Amino acid sequence: MKKKKDPITGKRERTARYGKGKRYKVAGIPGVRDRSFDTLEDAKAWLRRAATDEERGEFVDPRDGSMTLADYIAMHWAPGRGGVPKTQDNQERRARLHIIPHLGQLPLRNITAADLRAYIAKLESTVSSVDYQRGILSELSSILEAAVDDKRLARNPMHAKSVRWPKAPQERRDAWPLETALRVRDVINPRSRIAVVLGLGCGLRQGEVFGLSPEDIDYARGVLHVRRQVQAIKGRLYFTLPKGKKTRVVDMPSSVAEELKRHVEAFQPVEVELPWGKPEGQGRKFSLLLTTRLGNAIAVNTWNTYTWKPALAEAGIIPPRAEGAKPWQWAAAPKDGFHVLRHTYASIMLEAGESVATLARWLGHSSPAITLGYYAHFMPEAGSKGRTAIDGLLGK
């Protein structure tokens, strides 16, 4: 109807749209947003369903799901994303590189199990690592679960029975033979030798080695206090708590203590200031055992490229860099990263008979079950101790 009344009849005239479009509106009901329909029957049917869902606490207005996945991520998911900066950076990268390009333009309510099955198939053909595939899918599921919590979806399509994730590989950790680890220790440059010693002798993670301070060494008790690590986001270094935001105390064998004393004598610790907690955090100063020749904190990627991999090549673990290749172009497998020293440490401890509970505490695992799941294959033959004990009793 026209807004102005006819000056002669005093009535509002019909427009060309009169009698067309959605003429029946459901409105004015608490918890139920207004919605229009073509027919009265459709309006009444939707009202009955909406009222029932509202009583159950399951009502989701369909128009809330009309927002695209990309818009929902940008406007609602990303601003409320929690976790440490490194985790947030990984989440942002997965969404930007792997989720938004493939599903970002779909409205939330239009994402079906069929879409997700096709997406997983494509993911399996383009991303080689199963762990990384599962990380991407976990991120997508978390986003859709948040949309359910925000009343934009009635249910998470990632939970559909037909949506099958790639199977997680067996979490089997590989270790080096001790001779291999010692060979790398002996060929790496003298300044970096202590990093190999701490990884092999105490099971420290790489970032924890780079964040270790002389103040963290307790020679009297024979322990190391793991209180911080050096992390990097987009090339910007910062101090932060160890993985899981947990400090811990690690046993320090006397051989490691002697190596530390020799390192401190040869390479004086340097006080370094970096942001704390995140790249833009407030600066804090710590005296570091291991720094660059210029007295700066060590960036993991740079150290891996110019120190670790050349040592692996010299020790005969990986082939030398190809002629004409760039300095960062090494044919090194992920299994030969610095973390293999931690696996080797765990294997030595378990084969020596150390308890899983103690090792879990030294490694910083939240539960001995995690340690056992990772490293059970390093333990001596199962049943040998029990068999010996029974034979000793019954053989008398």
C-alpha positions as CSV (number, residue, x, y, z in Angstrom):
1,M,0.0,0.0,0.0
2,K,1.1,3.6,-0.7
3,K,2.1,5.5,2.4
4,K,0.0,8.6,1.6
5,K,-3.7,8.4,1.5
6,D,-5.8,9.5,-1.5
7,P,-6.8,13.1,-0.8
8,I,-10.3,12.4,-2.2
9,T,-11.2,9.0,-0.9
10,G,-9.0,9.2,2.3
11,K,-7.8,5.7,1.6
12,R,-4.4,4.3,0.8
13,E,-4.0,3.0,-2.7
14,R,-2.5,-0.4,-3.7
15,T,0.9,-0.5,-5.3
16,A,1.9,-2.8,-8.2
17,R,3.3,-5.3,-5.5
18,Y,0.0,-5.7,-3.8
19,G,-0.9,-9.4,-3.4
20,K,2.6,-10.5,-4.2
21,G,5.5,-11.8,-2.0
22,K,5.4,-13.1,1.6
23,R,2.2,-11.7,3.1
24,Y,2.1,-13.6,6.4
25,K,4.4,-12.7,9.3
26,V,5.1,-14.4,12.6
27,A,6.1,-11.7,15.0
28,G,6.1,-10.5,18.6
29,I,7.0,-13.9,20.2
30,P,9.8,-13.8,22.8
31,G,12.8,-15.7,21.7
32,V,11.5,-16.1,18.1
33,R,12.6,-13.6,15.5
34,D,10.1,-12.2,13.0
35,R,9.7,-14.2,9.8
36,S,7.5,-13.9,6.8
37,F,5.8,-16.6,4.7
38,D,3.9,-16.9,1.4
39,T,0.9,-18.7,2.9
40,L,-0.9,-18.7,6.2
41,E,-0.5,-22.5,6.5
42,D,3.3,-22.2,6.2
43,A,3.4,-19.5,8.8
44,K,1.4,-21.5,11.3
45,A,3.4,-24.7,10.7
46,W,6.7,-22.9,11.2
47,L,5.3,-21.2,14.4
48,R,4.4,-24.6,15.9
49,R,7.9,-26.0,15.2
50,A,9.6,-22.9,16.5
51,A,7.6,-22.9,19.7
52,T,8.4,-26.5,20.3
53,D,12.1,-26.0,19.7
54,E,12.0,-22.9,21.9
55,E,10.6,-24.9,24.8
56,R,13.4,-27.5,24.4
57,G,16.0,-24.8,24.1
58,E,16.8,-25.9,20.5
59,F,15.4,-23.0,18.5
60,V,17.8,-21.7,15.8
61,D,16.5,-18.9,13.5
62,P,17.3,-19.9,10.0
63,R,18.4,-16.4,9.0
64,D,21.2,-16.5,11.6
65,G,22.8,-19.3,9.5
66,S,22.7,-17.3,6.2
67,M,26.1,-15.8,7.1
68,T,28.9,-17.3,5.1
69,L,31.5,-19.4,6.9
70,A,34.2,-16.9,6.0
71,D,32.2,-14.0,7.5
72,Y,31.5,-16.0,10.7
73,I,35.2,-16.8,11.1
74,A,36.2,-13.2,10.7
75,M,33.4,-11.6,12.8
76,H,32.8,-14.1,15.5
77,W,35.3,-16.9,15.6
78,A,38.6,-15.1,15.2
79,P,38.0,-12.3,17.8
80,G,37.1,-14.8,20.5
81,R,39.8,-17.3,19.8
82,G,41.8,-18.3,22.9
83,G,45.1,-20.1,23.5
84,V,48.7,-19.1,23.5
85,P,49.9,-16.9,20.6
86,K,51.6,-19.8,18.8
87,T,48.4,-21.8,18.9
88,Q,46.4,-18.9,17.6
89,D,48.8,-18.4,14.8
90,N,48.4,-22.1,13.8
91,Q,44.6,-21.8,14.0
92,E,44.6,-18.7,11.8
93,R,46.9,-20.3,9.2
94,R,44.7,-23.4,8.9
95,A,41.6,-21.4,8.5
96,R,43.2,-19.0,6.0
97,L,45.0,-21.6,3.8
98,H,42.7,-24.6,4.0
99,I,39.2,-23.9,5.2
100,I,38.1,-20.5,3.8
101,P,39.4,-21.1,0.2
102,H,37.2,-24.3,-0.1
103,L,34.2,-23.7,2.2
104,G,34.3,-20.0,3.1
105,Q,31.6,-18.8,0.6
106,L,29.0,-21.3,1.8
107,P,26.3,-20.1,4.2
108,L,26.6,-21.9,7.5
109,R,23.2,-23.5,7.1
110,N,24.1,-24.8,3.7
111,I,27.2,-26.8,4.8
112,T,26.1,-30.4,4.4
113,A,27.7,-33.8,5.2
114,A,28.1,-34.2,1.4
115,D,30.1,-31.0,1.2
116,L,32.3,-32.2,4.1
117,R,32.9,-35.6,2.6
118,A,34.0,-34.0,-0.7
119,Y,36.2,-31.6,1.3
120,I,37.9,-34.4,3.2
121,A,38.6,-36.3,0.0
122,K,40.2,-33.2,-1.5
123,L,42.2,-32.6,1.7
124,E,43.6,-36.1,1.6
125,S,44.8,-35.6,-2.0
126,T,46.5,-32.3,-1.4
127,V,47.8,-32.5,2.2
128,S,50.3,-35.3,2.8
129,S,50.5,-35.3,6.6
130,V,47.5,-37.1,8.2
131,D,48.2,-35.3,11.5
132,Y,47.9,-31.9,9.6
133,Q,44.7,-33.1,7.9
134,R,43.2,-33.9,11.3
135,G,44.3,-30.6,12.7
136,I,42.5,-28.8,9.9
137,L,39.3,-30.8,10.4
138,S,39.5,-30.3,14.1
139,E,39.7,-26.5,13.5
140,L,36.7,-26.7,11.2
141,S,34.7,-28.7,13.7
142,S,35.5,-26.2,16.5
143,I,34.3,-23.4,14.3
144,L,31.0,-25.1,13.5
145,E,30.6,-26.1,17.1
146,A,30.9,-22.4,18.1
147,A,28.2,-21.6,15.5
148,V,25.9,-24.1,17.2
149,D,26.6,-22.5,20.6
150,D,25.8,-19.1,19.0
151,K,22.4,-20.4,17.8
152,R,23.4,-20.1,14.1
153,L,23.3,-23.8,13.5
154,A,21.0,-26.5,14.9
155,R,23.8,-29.1,14.8
156,N,27.4,-29.6,13.8
157,P,27.5,-31.3,10.4
158,M,31.1,-32.6,11.2
159,H,29.4,-35.0,13.7
160,A,27.4,-36.7,10.9
161,K,28.1,-40.5,10.8
162,S,29.0,-40.4,7.1
163,V,31.7,-37.7,7.7
164,R,34.8,-39.9,8.4
165,W,38.1,-38.3,9.4
166,P,41.4,-39.7,8.2
167,K,42.6,-42.3,10.7
168,A,45.2,-41.0,13.1
169,P,48.6,-42.8,12.6
170,Q,50.1,-44.8,15.4
171,E,51.9,-42.4,17.7
172,R,55.1,-44.2,17.6
173,R,58.2,-42.1,18.3
174,D,61.5,-43.1,16.6
175,A,64.8,-42.6,18.4
176,W,68.4,-42.5,17.1
177,P,71.0,-45.1,18.2
178,L,73.1,-43.5,20.9
179,E,76.1,-43.6,18.6
180,T,74.3,-41.5,16.1
181,A,73.3,-38.9,18.7
182,L,76.9,-38.7,20.0
183,R,78.3,-38.3,16.5
184,V,76.0,-35.3,16.0
185,R,77.1,-33.9,19.3
186,D,80.8,-34.1,18.4
187,V,80.5,-32.6,14.9
188,I,78.2,-29.7,15.6
189,N,80.0,-26.4,16.2
190,P,81.3,-26.0,19.8
191,R,78.9,-23.2,20.7
192,S,75.9,-25.4,19.9
193,R,77.2,-28.6,21.4
194,I,75.4,-27.9,24.7
195,A,72.0,-27.9,22.8
196,V,72.6,-31.5,21.8
197,V,73.7,-32.4,25.3
198,L,70.6,-30.9,26.9
199,G,68.3,-32.5,24.4
200,L,69.9,-35.9,24.7
201,G,70.8,-35.8,28.4
202,C,67.7,-34.1,29.9
203,G,65.0,-34.4,27.2
204,L,64.5,-30.6,26.8
205,R,62.6,-29.3,23.8
206,Q,64.4,-27.0,21.4
207,G,62.7,-23.8,22.5
208,E,63.4,-24.7,26.2
209,V,67.1,-25.2,25.4
210,F,67.2,-21.7,23.8
211,G,65.4,-20.2,26.8
212,L,67.6,-21.8,29.5
213,S,69.4,-19.5,31.9
214,P,72.3,-20.1,34.3
215,E,69.8,-19.3,37.1
216,D,67.8,-22.4,36.1
217,I,70.7,-24.7,36.9
218,D,70.8,-26.2,40.4
219,Y,74.2,-28.0,40.6
220,A,73.7,-28.8,44.3
221,R,70.5,-30.8,43.8
222,G,71.4,-32.0,40.3
223,V,68.3,-30.6,38.6
224,L,67.3,-28.1,35.9
225,H,64.3,-25.8,36.3
226,V,62.5,-25.5,32.9
227,R,60.8,-22.1,33.3
228,R,60.6,-20.6,29.8
229,Q,61.1,-21.2,26.1
230,V,61.9,-19.0,23.1
231,Q,59.1,-19.0,20.5
232,A,58.7,-17.2,17.2
233,I,55.7,-16.0,15.2
234,K,56.4,-14.6,11.7
235,G,60.0,-14.2,12.6
236,R,59.4,-12.2,15.9
237,L,61.0,-13.9,18.9
238,Y,59.5,-13.8,22.4
239,F,59.8,-15.6,25.8
240,T,56.9,-17.7,27.0
241,L,56.2,-20.5,29.4
242,P,57.0,-24.1,28.3
243,K,54.5,-26.1,26.4
244,G,51.2,-26.4,28.2
245,K,52.0,-23.3,30.3
246,K,53.8,-25.6,32.8
247,T,57.2,-25.2,34.4
248,R,58.9,-28.3,35.6
249,V,62.0,-29.7,37.3
250,V,64.2,-32.1,35.3
251,D,66.9,-34.5,36.6
252,M,70.4,-33.4,35.5
253,P,73.0,-36.2,35.3
254,S,76.5,-35.2,36.5
255,S,77.8,-35.6,32.9
256,V,75.4,-32.9,31.7
257,A,76.4,-30.7,34.7
258,E,80.0,-30.9,33.7
259,E,79.2,-30.1,30.1
260,L,77.2,-27.0,31.3
261,K,80.2,-25.8,33.4
262,R,82.5,-26.1,30.4
263,H,80.1,-24.3,28.1
264,V,79.7,-21.4,30.6
265,E,83.5,-21.0,30.8
266,A,83.9,-21.0,27.0
267,F,80.8,-19.0,26.1
268,Q,79.7,-16.5,28.7
269,P,75.9,-16.2,29.1
270,V,74.4,-13.0,27.7
271,E,71.5,-11.1,29.0
272,V,68.8,-10.9,26.4
273,E,65.5,-8.8,26.4
274,L,62.5,-10.2,24.5
275,P,58.7,-9.6,24.8
276,W,57.0,-11.9,27.3
277,G,54.0,-14.1,26.4
278,K,53.5,-12.7,22.9
279,P,55.4,-10.8,20.3
280,E,53.9,-7.5,21.4
281,G,54.2,-8.2,25.1
282,Q,56.2,-6.3,27.7
283,G,59.9,-6.9,27.5
284,R,61.7,-9.1,30.1
285,K,65.4,-9.8,30.4
286,F,67.0,-13.2,31.1
287,S,70.6,-14.3,31.0
288,L,70.7,-17.1,28.3
289,L,73.2,-20.0,28.1
290,L,72.9,-20.3,24.4
291,T,72.9,-17.2,22.1
292,T,74.1,-16.2,18.6
293,R,77.7,-14.9,18.2
294,L,76.2,-11.4,18.3
295,G,74.6,-12.1,21.7
296,N,71.0,-12.4,20.4
297,A,68.4,-15.0,21.2
298,I,68.3,-17.9,18.8
299,A,65.6,-18.3,16.2
300,V,64.7,-21.9,15.7
301,N,64.3,-21.9,11.9
302,T,67.7,-20.1,11.4
303,W,69.5,-22.5,13.8
304,N,67.9,-25.5,12.1
305,T,69.1,-24.3,8.7
306,Y,72.6,-23.1,9.4
307,T,73.6,-25.2,12.4
308,W,71.6,-28.4,12.9
309,K,71.2,-29.6,9.3
310,P,74.9,-29.0,8.4
311,A,75.8,-31.1,11.4
312,L,73.4,-33.9,10.3
313,A,75.1,-33.9,6.9
314,E,78.6,-34.0,8.4
315,A,77.5,-36.9,10.6
316,G,76.2,-38.8,7.6
317,I,72.5,-38.8,8.6
318,I,71.3,-36.7,5.7
319,P,72.9,-36.1,2.3
320,P,75.0,-32.9,1.7
321,R,73.1,-29.9,0.3
322,A,72.8,-30.2,-3.4
323,E,75.2,-28.1,-5.5
324,G,73.5,-24.8,-6.4
325,A,70.8,-25.3,-3.8
326,K,69.8,-22.4,-1.5
327,P,71.1,-22.4,2.1
328,W,67.7,-23.6,3.4
329,Q,67.2,-26.3,0.8
330,W,68.2,-29.5,2.7
331,A,66.9,-33.0,2.0
332,A,66.1,-33.6,5.7
333,A,63.1,-35.6,6.9
334,P,61.0,-34.3,9.8
335,K,62.0,-37.4,11.8
336,D,65.6,-36.0,12.0
337,G,64.6,-32.8,13.6
338,F,66.0,-31.7,17.0
339,H,63.0,-33.4,18.7
340,V,64.5,-36.8,17.9
341,L,67.0,-36.2,20.8
342,R,64.1,-36.0,23.2
343,H,62.8,-39.4,21.8
344,T,66.3,-40.8,22.2
345,Y,66.4,-39.6,25.8
346,A,63.1,-41.2,26.6
347,S,64.2,-44.5,25.0
348,I,67.4,-44.6,27.1
349,M,65.5,-43.9,30.3
350,L,62.9,-46.6,29.7
351,E,65.4,-49.2,28.5
352,A,67.4,-48.5,31.7
353,G,64.2,-49.3,33.8
354,E,63.2,-45.8,34.8
355,S,59.5,-45.6,35.8
356,V,57.0,-44.2,33.3
357,A,55.6,-41.8,36.0
358,T,59.0,-40.3,36.7
359,L,59.8,-39.9,33.0
360,A,56.4,-38.3,32.3
361,R,57.2,-35.7,35.0
362,W,60.7,-35.0,33.6
363,L,59.3,-34.7,30.0
364,G,56.4,-32.4,31.1
365,H,53.6,-34.7,30.0
366,S,50.3,-34.2,31.6
367,S,49.8,-37.9,32.3
368,P,52.0,-41.0,32.3
369,A,49.5,-42.5,29.9
370,I,50.7,-40.1,27.2
371,T,54.3,-41.1,27.8
372,L,53.4,-44.8,27.7
373,G,51.4,-44.3,24.5
374,Y,54.4,-42.6,22.8
375,Y,57.2,-44.7,24.1
376,A,56.0,-48.1,25.2
377,H,57.9,-49.7,22.3
378,F,61.1,-48.7,23.9
379,M,60.5,-50.6,27.1
380,P,62.2,-54.0,27.7
381,E,60.4,-57.2,26.9
382,A,57.0,-57.2,28.6
383,G,56.5,-59.8,31.3
384,S,60.2,-60.6,31.9
385,K,60.3,-59.2,35.4
386,G,57.1,-60.8,36.4
387,R,58.1,-64.1,34.9
388,T,61.4,-64.0,36.9
389,A,59.6,-63.2,40.1
390,I,57.1,-66.2,39.7
391,D,59.9,-68.6,38.8
392,G,61.8,-67.5,41.9
393,L,58.7,-68.2,44.1
394,L,57.5,-71.5,42.6
395,G,61.0,-72.8,41.9
396,K,61.9,-72.9,45.6
